[in-house]
Amino acid sequence: MPANLPPEYYKLKHELEAARTDEERLQLLEEMTRITPKHKGTEKVRADLRSRISKLRKVAGKKQSKRGHSYHVPKQGAGQLVLIGTPNVGKSQIIASFTKAKPAVSPTPYTTQEPSVGMLAYENIQFQLVDTPPITQDFVQPWVFDLVRNADLVLLVVSLASDEILDQVEIVKSRLTEAKIQIAGIEEPSSDADEVIEANFTKPTLLIANQADEDGAVDRLDILREFYAEDFQIYPLSAITGEGLDQLQAVVYKQLDISRVYTKSPAKPVDYEDPIVLPTGSKVIEAAMALHKEFAQEFKTARIWGSNWYDGQTVSRDDVVYDGDVLEFHV
């Protein structure tokens, strides 16, 4: 029986012959399989396609196991906050409720398998929230550790709906310690000698007690505080009702140790909608560089308004700016 393959098949076959990478070949073979009619005359063709796909997938798997897969999330906004936790603590719901991102939200464990990113608005700035796959006693995606290391602040999320809330904390701490990452409260990290030896990379971390609207949440929160109040600052939160969000945003802003600086053009009003966000202690020249590197080289003088200055005071490039200051550059 003739195969009667469609013209698209031969076009894809030609592209397959010219393909340079296994990834391209795999995509083309899968598309060729999809458009190949299913009847007795195409059985050998389909079998050959399946065999070639299988071989390429095995090769890809070996390459993957050697180099590992990783995700890099470029930082945006005033700070990058990475959410970590065991399954079903509501990390994806936090992203879905408080940002415009639309991650898959499900009571089924392991719904999140790759980073999900959303921007959390706070006054006139935004924080970047990054959801990650769940961490369990048996498995964690290796690239999650890279995201944690790169984060400005880690949010360890636990569930006030679960009686296993203490285990949720310990599982995450244990897996991170294995990766030589220590999570610590926003106060000074523990000076315990054994902990310092075991973990050589410390990330400031807030403990987020999510699902504060669930039955029994108050009692579980008391238990959580009893065991971990000395290690972490604990913030109850409901991703459903929004309870606790304002307090969390304020402490995140404080912990990131950043300052908002505003700009204005001569004889024009201040732009309070889009501040320059800088690390606390930054200088006038760094504010200028945040606008544009070339502009930083060209401006001659700057005037400043703020609680630490006389209105319109002339400042030098090396003067430190403070949160809420207004700068007017002159070129």
TORRO-512794 format. One record per residue: residue in one letter; x, y, z of N, C-alpha, C in turn. Coordinates in steps of 0.05 Angstrom, whole numbers. Layout:
BEGIN
<atom 'A' <X Y Z> <X Y Z> <X Y Z>> ...
***
This chain:
BEGIN
<atom 'M' <17 -24 0> <0 0 0> <18 25 0>> <atom 'P' <13 44 -18> <30 68 -19> <26 85 6>> <atom 'A' <48 100 13> <47 116 37> <30 141 33>> <atom 'N' <30 153 9> <15 178 4> <21 199 24>> <atom 'L' <46 205 28> <54 225 47> <48 253 37>> <atom 'P' <40 272 54> <33 299 45> <57 315 37>> <atom 'P' <54 336 21> <76 352 12> <92 364 35>> <atom 'E' <78 371 58> <92 382 81> <113 363 92>> <atom 'Y' <108 337 89> <127 317 99> <154 320 85>> <atom 'Y' <154 323 59> <179 324 44> <193 351 48>> <atom 'K' <177 372 54> <190 398 60> <204 395 87>> <atom 'L' <192 383 107> <204 379 133> <228 360 130>> <atom 'K' <227 340 113> <249 321 109> <273 336 98>> <atom 'H' <268 355 80> <290 371 69> <302 388 92>> <atom 'E' <286 400 108> <296 416 131> <311 399 151>> <atom 'L' <302 374 154> <316 355 172> <344 350 163>> <atom 'E' <348 347 137> <374 341 126> <393 365 130>> <atom 'A' <381 389 132> <398 413 135> <401 421 164>> <atom 'A' <387 408 182> <388 415 211> <415 411 222>> <atom 'R' <424 429 240> <450 428 251> <452 418 280>> <atom 'T' <429 419 294> <430 411 322> <409 389 327>> <atom 'D' <414 373 348> <396 352 355> <369 363 363>> <atom 'E' <368 386 375> <343 399 383> <326 405 359>> <atom 'E' <338 416 338> <324 421 313> <314 395 301>> <atom 'R' <331 375 300> <323 349 288> <300 337 303>> <atom 'L' <300 339 329> <279 327 345> <253 341 340>> <atom 'Q' <253 367 339> <229 382 333> <217 375 305>> <atom 'L' <235 373 286> <226 367 259> <215 338 257>> <atom 'L' <228 319 270> <218 292 270> <191 289 284>> <atom 'E' <187 304 305> <162 303 319> <140 315 301>> <atom 'E' <146 336 287> <126 348 269> <120 330 245>> <atom 'M' <141 316 235> <137 297 213> <119 274 222>> <atom 'T' <122 265 247> <105 244 258> <76 254 261>> <atom 'R' <73 279 269> <46 290 273> <30 291 247>> <atom 'I' <44 298 225> <29 302 200> <28 277 183>> <atom 'T' <42 255 191> <41 231 175> <15 216 180>> <atom 'P' <0 210 159> <-26 196 162> <-22 169 175>> <atom 'K' <-42 160 190> <-41 134 203> <-57 113 187>> <atom 'H' <-42 97 171> <-54 75 157> <-32 54 152>> <atom 'K' <-39 32 141> <-21 10 137> <3 17 120>> <atom 'G' <-1 35 100> <21 42 83> <42 60 96>> <atom 'T' <36 72 119> <56 90 132> <67 77 158>> <atom 'E' <62 51 162> <71 39 187> <101 39 189>> <atom 'K' <115 32 167> <145 32 168> <156 61 171>> <atom 'V' <143 80 158> <152 108 160> <149 118 189>> <atom 'R' <126 112 201> <121 121 229> <140 107 249>> <atom 'A' <145 81 243> <163 66 261> <191 78 260>> <atom 'D' <200 85 235> <227 96 232> <228 123 247>> <atom 'L' <207 139 244> <207 165 257> <208 162 288>> <atom 'R' <193 143 298> <192 139 327> <220 129 337>> <atom 'S' <233 112 321> <259 102 329> <279 125 330>> <atom 'R' <279 142 310> <298 165 309> <293 185 331>> <atom 'I' <267 189 338> <260 207 360> <270 196 386>> <atom 'S' <267 170 390> <275 156 414> <306 159 418>> <atom 'K' <321 155 397> <350 157 398> <359 185 405>> <atom 'L' <346 205 393> <353 233 398> <347 241 427>> <atom 'R' <324 231 437> <317 237 465> <337 224 485>> <atom 'K' <346 201 478> <366 188 496> <392 204 496>> <atom 'V' <400 214 472> <425 230 470> <421 256 486>> <atom 'A' <397 268 483> <392 293 497> <392 289 527>> <atom 'G' <381 266 536> <381 260 564> <408 256 576>> <atom 'K' <426 244 561> <454 240 570> <468 268 572>> <atom 'K' <464 285 552> <476 311 553> <465 327 576>> <atom 'Q' <439 324 581> <426 338 603> <438 330 630>> <atom 'S' <442 304 633> <452 293 658> <480 302 664>> <atom 'K' <495 307 642> <523 316 645> <525 345 654>> <atom 'R' <510 362 640> <513 390 645> <491 402 663>> <atom 'G' <469 387 666> <447 396 683> <432 419 670>> <atom 'H' <407 422 678> <391 444 667> <390 466 687>> <atom 'S' <389 490 677> <389 513 695> <371 535 685>> <atom 'Y' <361 551 703> <345 575 695> <358 599 707>> <atom 'H' <360 620 691> <369 646 701> <346 666 698>> <atom 'V' <339 679 720> <317 698 719> <330 726 722>> <atom 'P' <331 742 700> <343 768 702> <328 785 723>> <atom 'K' <343 800 739> <330 816 760> <316 840 748>> <atom 'Q' <292 845 759> <276 869 751> <265 882 776>> <atom 'G' <258 907 773> <245 921 796> <265 928 818>> <atom 'A' <254 932 842> <270 942 864> <284 919 879>> <atom 'G' <278 894 873> <291 872 886> <278 846 878>> <atom 'Q' <294 825 877> <285 798 869> <280 781 894>> <atom 'L' <255 772 897> <247 756 920> <240 728 910>> <atom 'V' <255 708 919> <251 680 910> <235 665 931>> <atom 'L' <213 653 923> <195 638 941> <204 609 940>> <atom 'I' <208 597 964> <215 569 966> <196 556 986>> <atom 'G' <193 529 984> <177 515 1003> <171 487 994>> <atom 'T' <159 471 1011> <150 444 1005> <125 445 988>> <atom 'P' <115 422 978> <90 423 962> <66 434 977>> <atom 'N' <49 447 962> <22 455 972> <23 475 995>> <atom 'V' <42 493 994> <42 514 1015> <31 540 1003>> <atom 'G' <24 541 977> <11 564 966> <29 584 953>> <atom 'K' <53 576 945> <71 596 932> <59 606 906>> <atom 'S' <48 588 889> <37 597 864> <13 615 868>> <atom 'Q' <-3 609 889> <-26 626 895> <-17 654 903>> <atom 'I' <5 657 916> <16 683 923> <22 699 898>> <atom 'I' <36 686 879> <42 699 853> <16 707 839>> <atom 'A' <-3 688 838> <-28 693 823> <-45 715 835>> <atom 'S' <-45 716 862> <-62 736 875> <-51 764 876>> <atom 'F' <-25 766 878> <-13 792 883> <2 804 859>> <atom 'T' <4 790 837> <17 800 813> <-2 795 789>> <atom 'K' <7 804 766> <-9 800 742> <-2 774 728>> <atom 'A' <18 759 739> <25 733 727> <3 713 731>> <atom 'K' <2 693 714> <-19 673 715> <-6 645 717>> <atom 'P' <7 638 739> <18 611 742> <-4 591 746>> <atom 'A' <2 566 741> <-18 544 746> <-21 541 776>> <atom 'V' <-45 543 786> <-51 540 815> <-68 516 818>> <atom 'S' <-59 497 834> <-73 471 837> <-67 459 864>> <atom 'P' <-86 445 876> <-80 430 900> <-63 406 896>> <atom 'T' <-59 399 870> <-42 376 863> <-13 384 867>> <atom 'P' <2 367 882> <31 374 886> <46 375 860>> <atom 'Y' <68 390 861> <87 392 839> <76 405 814>> <atom 'T' <56 422 817> <45 437 794> <66 455 782>> <atom 'T' <82 468 799> <103 486 789> <128 469 783>> <atom 'Q' <137 470 758> <161 456 750> <183 473 738>> <atom 'E' <177 499 735> <197 518 726> <191 545 738>> <atom 'P' <209 564 737> <204 590 751> <180 604 739>> <atom 'S' <164 616 757> <142 633 749> <147 661 761>> <atom 'V' <146 681 745> <155 708 753> <132 728 752>> <atom 'G' <129 744 772> <109 765 772> <120 790 787>> <atom 'M' <108 813 781> <117 838 794> <97 847 814>> <atom 'L' <106 850 839> <89 858 861> <92 888 866>> <atom 'A' <70 902 862> <71 931 865> <71 939 894>> <atom 'Y' <88 959 901> <89 970 928> <93 1000 925>> <atom 'E' <72 1015 932> <72 1044 929> <80 1050 900>> <atom 'N' <102 1063 895> <109 1071 867> <133 1054 856>> <atom 'I' <138 1031 868> <159 1013 858> <147 985 856>> <atom 'Q' <163 966 846> <155 938 844> <177 920 853>> <atom 'F' <169 898 866> <187 876 873> <182 853 854>> <atom 'Q' <203 839 847> <200 816 829> <197 790 846>> <atom 'L' <175 776 843> <170 751 857> <177 728 838>> <atom 'V' <192 708 848> <199 685 831> <190 660 846>> <atom 'D' <170 646 835> <161 620 846> <180 598 836>> <atom 'T' <184 578 852> <201 556 846> <187 529 851>> <atom 'P' <197 507 838> <186 481 844> <189 473 873>> <atom 'P' <172 456 883> <173 449 912> <198 434 919>> <atom 'I' <206 438 944> <229 424 955> <218 401 973>> <atom 'T' <228 377 969> <219 354 986> <244 341 998>> <atom 'Q' <238 323 1016> <260 308 1028> <275 291 1008>> <atom 'D' <261 283 987> <273 264 967> <284 278 942>> <atom 'F' <273 302 936> <282 314 910> <279 344 911>> <atom 'V' <297 357 897> <296 386 892> <310 391 866>> <atom 'Q' <298 408 849> <311 415 824> <337 429 830>> <atom 'P' <360 419 820> <386 432 827> <387 462 821>> <atom 'W' <373 471 800> <376 499 793> <361 517 812>> <atom 'V' <344 506 830> <331 522 850> <352 535 868>> <atom 'F' <374 519 874> <395 530 891> <408 554 878>> <atom 'D' <411 554 852> <422 578 838> <405 602 841>> <atom 'L' <378 598 839> <360 621 842> <361 632 871>> <atom 'V' <363 614 890> <365 623 918> <391 639 922>> <atom 'R' <413 629 912> <438 643 915> <437 671 902>> <atom 'N' <423 674 880> <422 699 866> <402 719 876>> <atom 'A' <384 709 893> <362 726 903> <371 749 921>> <atom 'D' <356 771 921> <362 792 940> <350 785 967>> <atom 'L' <328 770 967> <315 762 992> <300 736 986>> <atom 'V' <301 717 1006> <287 692 1003> <262 693 1021>> <atom 'L' <240 683 1009> <215 680 1024> <209 650 1028>> <atom 'L' <213 640 1051> <207 612 1057> <178 610 1065>> <atom 'V' <162 597 1048> <133 596 1052> <125 569 1064>> <atom 'V' <110 571 1086> <98 547 1098> <68 551 1099>> <atom 'S' <54 529 1105> <25 529 1105> <13 527 1133>> <atom 'L' <-3 547 1140> <-17 546 1166> <-42 528 1165>> <atom 'A' <-46 515 1142> <-68 496 1139> <-58 468 1145>> <atom 'S' <-32 464 1150> <-21 438 1153> <-10 433 1181>> <atom 'D' <-15 409 1192> <-3 402 1218> <27 395 1215>> <atom 'E' <36 393 1190> <65 387 1186> <81 412 1182>> <atom 'I' <72 434 1193> <85 460 1188> <114 461 1197>> <atom 'L' <120 449 1219> <148 449 1229> <166 432 1210>> <atom 'D' <155 410 1201> <170 393 1182> <176 408 1156>> <atom 'Q' <157 425 1148> <161 440 1123> <185 458 1125>> <atom 'V' <189 470 1148> <213 487 1152> <238 471 1152>> <atom 'E' <238 449 1167> <262 432 1170> <271 419 1144>> <atom 'I' <252 410 1128> <258 398 1102> <273 418 1085>> <atom 'V' <263 442 1083> <276 462 1066> <303 469 1077>> <atom 'K' <305 474 1102> <331 480 1114> <351 458 1109>> <atom 'S' <343 433 1112> <361 411 1109> <371 409 1080>> <atom 'R' <353 412 1061> <362 409 1033> <380 432 1025>> <atom 'L' <375 456 1035> <392 479 1029> <420 476 1042>> <atom 'T' <420 465 1066> <445 461 1080> <463 441 1064>> <atom 'E' <450 421 1052> <465 402 1035> <478 416 1012>> <atom 'A' <466 437 1002> <477 453 980> <495 476 990>> <atom 'K' <502 475 1016> <519 495 1028> <506 523 1028>> <atom 'I' <480 523 1032> <465 549 1034> <452 550 1061>> <atom 'Q' <458 571 1075> <445 575 1101> <425 598 1098>> <atom 'I' <400 592 1107> <380 614 1107> <379 624 1136>> <atom 'A' <377 651 1138> <378 663 1164> <358 686 1165>> <atom 'G' <349 692 1190> <331 714 1193> <344 740 1185>> <atom 'I' <328 761 1185> <340 787 1175> <356 800 1197>> <atom 'E' <358 788 1220> <377 798 1240> <404 784 1233>> <atom 'E' <424 787 1250> <450 775 1245> <447 745 1245>> <atom 'P' <461 731 1226> <460 702 1225> <471 689 1250>> <atom 'S' <463 664 1255> <473 650 1278> <503 648 1277>> <atom 'S' <516 650 1301> <545 647 1302> <554 619 1311>> <atom 'D' <534 601 1312> <541 574 1320> <562 562 1302>> <atom 'A' <583 552 1314> <607 543 1298> <600 520 1279>> <atom 'D' <583 501 1288> <576 479 1271> <561 488 1246>> <atom 'E' <543 508 1250> <528 518 1227> <546 533 1207>> <atom 'V' <565 547 1218> <583 562 1200> <600 543 1183>> <atom 'I' <608 520 1195> <623 500 1180> <606 486 1159>> <atom 'E' <581 480 1166> <563 465 1148> <554 481 1125>> <atom 'A' <549 507 1129> <538 523 1108> <555 549 1104>> <atom 'N' <564 553 1080> <582 576 1076> <570 597 1058>> <atom 'F' <544 596 1053> <530 616 1037> <504 623 1051>> <atom 'T' <502 647 1061> <479 655 1077> <461 674 1062>> <atom 'K' <435 669 1062> <416 686 1049> <396 697 1070>> <atom 'P' <392 723 1070> <371 734 1088> <344 723 1080>> <atom 'T' <328 715 1100> <304 700 1094> <281 709 1113>> <atom 'L' <257 712 1101> <233 717 1117> <217 691 1116>> <atom 'L' <204 684 1139> <187 661 1141> <158 670 1137>> <atom 'I' <146 661 1115> <119 669 1108> <100 647 1115>> <atom 'A' <82 653 1135> <62 633 1143> <37 638 1127>> <atom 'N' <35 624 1104> <13 629 1086> <-12 613 1095>> <atom 'Q' <-34 620 1082> <-60 607 1087> <-70 613 1115>> <atom 'A' <-66 639 1123> <-74 648 1149> <-105 648 1153>> <atom 'D' <-119 645 1131> <-149 645 1132> <-160 617 1138>> <atom 'E' <-143 597 1139> <-153 569 1143> <-159 563 1172>> <atom 'D' <-177 543 1176> <-184 535 1204> <-159 525 1218>> <atom 'G' <-156 533 1243> <-133 524 1259> <-108 540 1254>> <atom 'A' <-109 561 1237> <-85 576 1230> <-73 590 1254>> <atom 'V' <-89 601 1271> <-79 616 1294> <-63 598 1312>> <atom 'D' <-73 574 1318> <-58 555 1335> <-32 546 1323>> <atom 'R' <-33 541 1297> <-8 532 1283> <13 555 1282>> <atom 'L' <3 579 1279> <21 603 1279> <35 605 1306>> <atom 'D' <20 600 1328> <32 601 1355> <55 580 1357>> <atom 'I' <49 556 1346> <70 535 1347> <94 543 1331>> <atom 'L' <89 554 1307> <111 563 1290> <129 583 1304>> <atom 'R' <116 602 1317> <131 623 1331> <146 612 1355>> <atom 'E' <134 592 1368> <147 580 1391> <174 567 1383>> <atom 'F' <175 555 1359> <199 541 1351> <218 558 1335>> <atom 'Y' <208 579 1320> <225 593 1301> <227 623 1304>> <atom 'A' <214 634 1325> <214 663 1328> <242 674 1332>> <atom 'E' <260 658 1344> <287 668 1348> <304 666 1323>> <atom 'D' <296 650 1304> <311 646 1280> <302 664 1256>> <atom 'F' <276 669 1255> <265 683 1232> <244 703 1242>> <atom 'Q' <241 725 1226> <218 741 1229> <195 727 1214>> <atom 'I' <173 723 1227> <150 707 1216> <127 726 1210>> <atom 'Y' <117 723 1185> <95 740 1176> <72 723 1166>> <atom 'P' <49 724 1181> <26 710 1171> <15 724 1146>> <atom 'L' <4 708 1128> <-5 718 1102> <-28 701 1092>> <atom 'S' <-47 713 1079> <-68 698 1065> <-67 707 1035>> <atom 'A' <-59 689 1018> <-59 695 989> <-87 697 978>> <atom 'I' <-107 688 994> <-135 690 985> <-148 716 993>> <atom 'T' <-144 725 1018> <-157 749 1027> <-139 774 1026>> <atom 'G' <-113 770 1024> <-94 792 1024> <-85 800 1051>> <atom 'E' <-95 787 1072> <-87 793 1099> <-57 790 1103>> <atom 'G' <-44 811 1114> <-15 810 1119> <2 820 1097>> <atom 'L' <-9 826 1074> <7 835 1051> <20 862 1056>> <atom 'D' <6 881 1067> <17 908 1071> <41 906 1090>> <atom 'Q' <39 891 1111> <61 889 1130> <85 875 1117>> <atom 'L' <80 855 1101> <101 841 1087> <116 859 1067>> <atom 'Q' <101 875 1052> <113 893 1033> <131 913 1047>> <atom 'A' <122 924 1069> <137 944 1084> <164 932 1094>> <atom 'V' <163 908 1105> <187 896 1116> <206 888 1093>> <atom 'V' <195 880 1070> <212 873 1047> <227 898 1038>> <atom 'Y' <213 921 1037> <226 946 1029> <248 953 1048>> <atom 'K' <243 950 1074> <263 957 1094> <287 938 1092>> <atom 'Q' <282 912 1088> <303 892 1088> <321 895 1063>> <atom 'L' <310 903 1040> <326 906 1016> <346 930 1018>> <atom 'D' <341 947 1038> <360 969 1043> <364 986 1018>> <atom 'I' <342 996 1008> <343 1012 984> <331 1040 989>> <atom 'S' <337 1058 971> <327 1085 973> <314 1094 947>> <atom 'R' <292 1109 949> <279 1120 925> <287 1149 921>> <atom 'V' <298 1155 898> <307 1182 892> <291 1192 868>> <atom 'Y' <281 1216 870> <264 1227 848> <279 1248 833>> <atom 'T' <271 1252 808> <285 1272 791> <265 1292 781>> <atom 'K' <275 1315 774> <259 1336 762> <277 1352 743>> <atom 'S' <264 1363 722> <277 1381 704> <274 1409 714>> <atom 'P' <292 1428 708> <290 1455 717> <263 1467 709>> <atom 'A' <250 1480 728> <225 1494 725> <201 1475 719>> <atom 'K' <205 1449 724> <184 1430 720> <179 1415 745>> <atom 'P' <154 1403 748> <148 1388 773> <164 1362 776>> <atom 'V' <164 1352 800> <178 1327 806> <163 1303 795>> <atom 'D' <177 1284 784> <165 1259 775> <165 1239 798>> <atom 'Y' <142 1237 811> <140 1218 833> <130 1191 825>> <atom 'E' <126 1186 799> <115 1161 790> <136 1140 785>> <atom 'D' <160 1149 778> <181 1130 769> <207 1137 782>> <atom 'P' <211 1130 808> <235 1137 822> <259 1121 813>> <atom 'I' <283 1131 818> <307 1116 815> <311 1100 841>> <atom 'V' <315 1074 839> <318 1057 863> <348 1050 865>> <atom 'L' <360 1058 888> <388 1054 892> <394 1041 919>> <atom 'P' <416 1027 921> <424 1017 948> <428 1040 967>> <atom 'T' <420 1037 991> <423 1058 1011> <453 1065 1013>> <atom 'G' <459 1091 1014> <486 1100 1015> <497 1108 988>> <atom 'S' <481 1106 967> <490 1113 940> <495 1143 938>> <atom 'K' <511 1151 918> <518 1179 914> <503 1191 890>> <atom 'V' <506 1217 888> <493 1232 866> <502 1221 839>> <atom 'I' <527 1215 836> <537 1205 810> <524 1178 803>> <atom 'E' <518 1162 823> <505 1136 818> <476 1140 810>> <atom 'A' <463 1160 821> <436 1167 812> <436 1176 783>> <atom 'A' <456 1191 775> <459 1200 748> <464 1177 729>> <atom 'M' <481 1158 738> <487 1135 721> <462 1117 717>> <atom 'A' <444 1117 737> <420 1101 735> <402 1113 713>> <atom 'L' <404 1139 709> <389 1151 687> <401 1144 660>> <atom 'H' <427 1148 658> <442 1141 633> <471 1145 638>> <atom 'K' <488 1127 629> <517 1129 634> <529 1154 621>> <atom 'E' <520 1160 597> <531 1184 583> <522 1209 598>> <atom 'F' <497 1209 607> <487 1232 622> <504 1237 647>> <atom 'A' <512 1215 660> <528 1218 684> <555 1231 679>> <atom 'Q' <565 1228 654> <591 1240 647> <587 1270 639>> <atom 'E' <563 1277 631> <558 1303 619> <548 1324 639>> <atom 'F' <533 1316 660> <520 1336 677> <542 1351 693>> <atom 'K' <536 1377 697> <556 1395 709> <550 1399 739>> <atom 'T' <525 1404 745> <518 1408 773> <491 1395 779>> <atom 'A' <485 1392 805> <459 1381 813> <449 1396 837>> <atom 'R' <423 1400 838> <410 1412 862> <393 1391 874>> <atom 'I' <388 1394 900> <374 1373 915> <355 1384 935>> <atom 'W' <333 1369 939> <313 1376 959> <309 1351 976>> <atom 'G' <306 1354 1002> <301 1332 1019> <305 1340 1048>> <atom 'S' <298 1322 1066> <299 1328 1095> <327 1333 1105>> <atom 'N' <347 1324 1091> <375 1327 1100> <389 1351 1086>> <atom 'W' <373 1367 1070> <385 1388 1054> <369 1414 1057>> <atom 'Y' <382 1436 1050> <368 1461 1045> <354 1458 1017>> <atom 'D' <331 1469 1014> <317 1466 989> <333 1478 966>> <atom 'G' <338 1462 946> <353 1471 923> <383 1472 927>> <atom 'Q' <393 1460 949> <422 1461 954> <438 1448 932>> <atom 'T' <460 1460 925> <478 1448 905> <494 1426 917>> <atom 'V' <496 1403 904> <511 1381 915> <532 1371 895>> <atom 'S' <552 1357 905> <573 1347 887> <566 1319 878>> <atom 'R' <582 1308 860> <578 1281 850> <581 1260 872>> <atom 'D' <597 1267 893> <603 1247 913> <586 1249 938>> <atom 'D' <567 1268 938> <548 1270 961> <529 1246 961>> <atom 'V' <523 1237 985> <504 1214 988> <476 1224 987>> <atom 'V' <459 1209 973> <430 1215 971> <415 1197 991>> <atom 'Y' <392 1207 999> <375 1193 1019> <348 1187 1007>> <atom 'D' <334 1169 1021> <308 1161 1012> <289 1185 1011>> <atom 'G' <276 1189 988> <258 1211 985> <270 1236 974>> <atom 'D' <296 1237 970> <309 1261 959> <300 1266 930>> <atom 'V' <300 1292 923> <293 1300 895> <319 1313 883>> <atom 'L' <327 1304 860> <350 1314 846> <343 1329 821>> <atom 'E' <356 1351 816> <353 1366 791> <381 1369 779>> <atom 'F' <385 1356 756> <411 1356 743> <412 1379 723>> <atom 'H' <436 1391 721> <441 1412 702> <465 1404 684>> <atom 'V' <461 1406 658> <483 1398 639> <494 1423 626>> 
***
